[in-house]
Amino acid sequence: MDNQATGTAIGPMVIVAADQYEPSPLIHDSWAQRILPPMSRIVAGSTRWPKVRRMLMSATEKRLRGGWSSFLCRKRYIDDQLIAALPHGIEAVVILGAGYDTRAYRMPELAGIAVCEVDMPANITHKAAAIRRISARVPVGVTLLPVNFETDDLTQALDAAGFDSGKRTFYIWEAVTQYLTESAVRATMNHLAGAAPGSRLVFTYVRKDFLDGHAMCDAEGAYREFVVKRGLWKFGLNPGDVSDFLAEYGWHEIEQVGPEEYRSRYLDPAGRTAPVSPIERAVLAQR
């Protein structure tokens, strides 16, 4: 993964922190603002004023129309799927590309469940420091594991950290695949092919037709920045190819969601009318 990608973990968490000041947050996250780096904490704190929040939302929408709602909805969707899976024998959670994700710390449902957060070494270092600043130590049962998906062997790293591959595991791979080369994505899927039966996976992907420049989806700015100028977004899938892609590694697609599902499940009930970007989708699969 390109080192530039390590900084992309901050923006979505600023949005989650800002959402805490809405009358009805889509995600209740008391850790979101506190876990951020100092300058980002200041920005997030300033969004308590509606005018500042609207300005930040407008700036996000200029870079990626519908991005604000998409970031919140995909996180809420993953939370919902994780909570729904826990009563079905999930024994561990592995978060691939965890960034500043706070699930291991904010979700009481994970008490007693082993959680392993995997990310680039730089992100793991920053995350560990942030957690120590907030709570003095990383909670028992949470492992922070530095892994470069492009160069390291994920299976070896998890084995060395004491992860039991025989446990029924819920894997989360949120907003990561687009930053990886296809070989790195497939190397990770090779690891996931060894998951215990009954394990579940939620991952997100960016549409390949967008990355190829065939479907701009009103996101020309994001295409210029992330695909052309910075070359950060590399890997994509088209919705109709997801099921066969998963089947190569022994996984079965349960459902795939995007703007329509996000709107009907989360935005409409909350009375929110902001657009949702169609370029990223989420997938729930089972082993």
C-alpha positions in Angstrom: 0.0 0.0 0.0 1.3 3.4 -0.9 2.5 5.4 2.1 0.2 8.3 1.0 -2.7 6.0 1.7 -1.9 6.0 5.5 -3.2 9.6 5.8 -6.6 8.7 4.2 -7.8 7.1 7.5 -8.3 10.5 9.1 -11.0 12.1 6.9 -13.8 9.6 7.4 -13.3 9.7 11.2 -13.5 13.5 11.2 -16.9 13.0 9.5 -18.0 10.5 12.1 -16.9 12.9 14.8 -18.8 15.7 13.2 -21.9 13.5 12.9 -22.0 13.3 16.7 -23.3 16.9 16.7 -26.3 16.0 14.5 -29.7 15.6 16.3 -29.7 11.9 15.3 -26.2 10.6 14.5 -26.1 7.6 12.2 -23.3 6.2 14.3 -22.9 6.8 18.0 -19.2 7.1 18.6 -17.8 8.8 21.7 -14.3 7.8 20.6 -14.3 9.4 17.1 -13.1 12.9 18.0 -10.7 11.8 20.9 -8.8 9.3 18.8 -7.9 11.7 16.1 -4.5 13.5 15.8 -4.4 17.0 17.4 -5.2 19.2 14.4 -8.0 16.8 13.3 -9.4 16.9 16.8 -9.6 20.7 16.6 -11.4 20.5 13.2 -13.8 17.9 14.5 -14.5 19.9 17.6 -15.3 23.0 15.7 -18.1 21.1 13.9 -20.2 21.5 17.0 -21.3 24.7 15.3 -23.7 23.9 12.5 -22.2 26.5 10.2 -18.7 24.9 10.4 -20.2 21.5 10.0 -22.0 22.6 6.8 -18.7 24.1 5.5 -16.9 20.9 6.0 -19.6 18.9 4.4 -19.6 21.3 1.4 -15.8 20.9 1.1 -16.2 17.1 1.2 -18.9 17.2 -1.4 -16.7 19.2 -3.8 -14.1 16.4 -3.7 -16.6 13.6 -3.9 -20.3 14.3 -4.3 -22.2 12.0 -1.9 -19.0 11.2 0.0 -20.2 12.5 3.3 -23.3 10.2 3.5 -21.4 7.3 1.9 -18.7 7.3 4.6 -21.3 7.3 7.4 -23.6 4.8 5.8 -20.9 2.2 5.0 -19.7 2.3 8.6 -23.2 2.0 9.9 -23.9 -0.9 7.6 -20.7 -2.8 8.7 -21.7 -2.1 12.4 -25.1 -3.6 11.8 -23.8 -6.7 10.0 -21.3 -7.3 12.8 -23.9 -7.0 15.5 -26.2 -9.3 13.6 -23.5 -11.9 13.2 -22.3 -12.1 16.8 -25.1 -14.4 18.0 -24.2 -16.9 15.3 -21.0 -18.1 16.8 -18.5 -15.4 15.8 -15.5 -15.9 18.1 -13.1 -13.2 16.8 -13.0 -10.0 14.7 -10.2 -9.0 12.3 -10.2 -5.5 11.0 -8.1 -5.2 7.9 -6.8 -1.7 7.3 -8.2 -0.5 10.6 -6.9 3.0 10.5 -8.6 5.0 13.3 -11.6 2.7 13.4 -13.1 2.6 16.9 -15.3 -0.5 16.9 -13.2 -2.4 19.3 -13.5 0.4 21.8 -17.0 1.8 21.3 -19.1 -1.3 20.8 -20.2 -3.1 24.0 -21.3 -6.0 21.9 -17.6 -6.9 21.4 -16.8 -7.4 25.1 -15.1 -10.7 25.4 -14.5 -11.1 21.7 -10.9 -11.1 20.5 -10.2 -8.2 18.1 -7.2 -7.9 15.8 -6.6 -4.6 14.1 -4.3 -4.8 11.1 -2.8 -1.9 9.3 0.3 -0.2 7.9 3.1 0.1 10.6 2.8 3.9 10.6 -1.0 3.8 11.2 -0.6 1.2 14.0 2.0 3.4 15.7 -0.3 6.4 15.6 -3.3 4.4 16.7 -1.5 2.8 19.7 -0.4 6.3 20.8 -3.9 7.6 20.5 -5.4 4.8 22.5 -2.8 5.2 25.3 -3.5 8.9 25.4 -7.2 8.2 25.9 -7.2 5.1 28.1 -3.6 4.5 29.2 -3.4 1.2 27.5 -4.7 -0.9 24.6 -7.7 -2.9 26.1 -7.2 -6.6 26.9 -8.3 -8.7 23.9 -7.4 -6.1 21.3 -4.3 -6.7 19.2 -2.7 -4.0 17.0 -0.8 -5.7 14.2 1.5 -3.9 11.7 1.2 -5.4 8.2 1.9 -4.0 4.8 -0.6 -5.7 2.5 1.7 -5.2 -0.5 4.8 -6.8 0.9 4.0 -8.8 4.1 2.5 -12.3 4.5 -0.8 -11.7 6.3 -1.2 -15.3 7.4 2.3 -15.5 8.9 1.7 -12.2 10.7 -1.6 -13.3 12.2 -0.1 -16.7 13.2 2.9 -14.9 14.9 0.4 -12.7 16.8 -1.4 -15.8 18.1 -4.5 -15.5 16.0 -6.4 -18.8 15.8 -7.5 -19.4 12.2 -9.8 -22.1 13.4 -12.1 -19.6 15.1 -15.2 -18.4 13.3 -14.2 -14.9 12.5 -15.9 -11.7 11.3 -13.5 -9.9 8.9 -13.9 -6.2 8.1 -12.1 -4.7 5.1 -13.5 -1.2 4.9 -12.2 1.4 2.4 -9.0 -0.5 1.7 -9.2 -2.5 -1.5 -9.0 0.5 -3.8 -5.6 1.5 -2.4 -4.1 -2.0 -3.1 -2.7 -3.6 -6.3 -4.7 -6.5 -7.6 -1.9 -8.9 -6.4 -2.2 -7.5 -2.9 -6.0 -7.9 -2.9 -5.7 -11.5 -4.1 -3.0 -12.3 -1.6 -5.3 -11.1 1.2 -8.1 -13.2 -0.3 -5.8 -16.2 -0.4 -5.5 -15.7 3.4 -9.3 -15.4 3.7 -9.7 -18.6 1.8 -8.4 -20.4 4.9 -11.1 -18.8 7.2 -13.1 -21.2 9.4 -16.5 -22.2 8.0 -19.2 -19.8 9.2 -16.9 -16.9 9.1 -18.2 -13.6 7.6 -16.6 -10.8 5.6 -17.7 -7.3 4.9 -15.6 -5.4 2.4 -16.0 -2.3 0.3 -14.8 -1.7 -3.2 -14.7 1.1 -5.8 -16.4 0.4 -9.1 -14.0 -0.6 -11.8 -15.9 1.3 -14.5 -15.2 4.4 -12.5 -11.5 3.7 -12.1 -11.3 3.0 -15.8 -12.8 6.4 -16.6 -16.0 4.9 -18.2 -18.5 6.0 -15.5 -17.7 9.3 -13.8 -20.8 9.1 -11.5 -20.6 12.9 -10.9 -17.2 12.3 -9.2 -14.8 13.8 -11.7 -12.9 15.6 -8.9 -12.2 12.4 -7.1 -11.2 10.7 -10.3 -8.7 13.4 -11.1 -7.3 13.4 -7.5 -7.2 9.8 -6.5 -6.8 8.0 -9.8 -5.0 10.4 -12.2 -3.0 12.8 -10.1 -2.0 10.8 -7.0 -2.6 7.3 -8.4 -3.9 6.1 -5.0 -6.9 4.2 -6.2 -5.8 1.1 -8.2 -8.1 -1.9 -7.7 -11.8 -2.0 -8.5 -14.6 -4.5 -9.2 -17.8 -4.2 -11.1 -21.0 -5.2 -9.2 -21.8 -8.2 -11.5 -18.3 -9.7 -11.0 -18.3 -9.7 -7.2 -20.0 -13.1 -6.7 -17.6 -14.9 -9.0 -14.6 -13.1 -7.5 -15.6 -14.3 -4.0 -16.3 -17.8 -5.1 -12.7 -18.2 -6.3 -11.7 -18.1 -2.6 -14.6 -20.1 -1.2 -16.8 -17.3 -0.1 -20.5 -16.8 -0.9 -22.0 -13.3 -1.5 -25.0 -12.7 0.8 -25.8 -9.2 -0.3 -24.3 -6.1 -1.9 -25.4 -2.6 -1.0 -25.0 0.9 -2.4 -26.8 4.2 -2.6 -30.4 2.8 -2.8 -30.0 0.6 0.2 -28.2 3.2 2.2 -30.9 5.7 1.5 -33.8 3.4 2.4 -32.2 1.9 5.5 -30.4 4.9 7.1 -30.9 8.3 5.4 -34.7 8.3 4.8 -35.6 7.1 8.3 -33.3 9.9 9.7 -34.9 12.5 7.5 -31.6 13.1 5.6 -31.7 14.2 2.0 -27.9 14.5 1.2 -26.8 12.5 -1.9 -24.9 9.2 -1.7 -22.0 8.4 -4.0 -22.5 5.4 -6.2 -18.8 4.8 -6.8 -18.3 2.7 -3.7 -20.3 -0.4 -2.6 -20.2 -2.8 0.3 -20.5 -6.6 0.3 -21.5 -9.1 2.9 -20.2 -12.6 2.4 -20.0 -15.9 4.3 -17.5 -18.7 4.2 
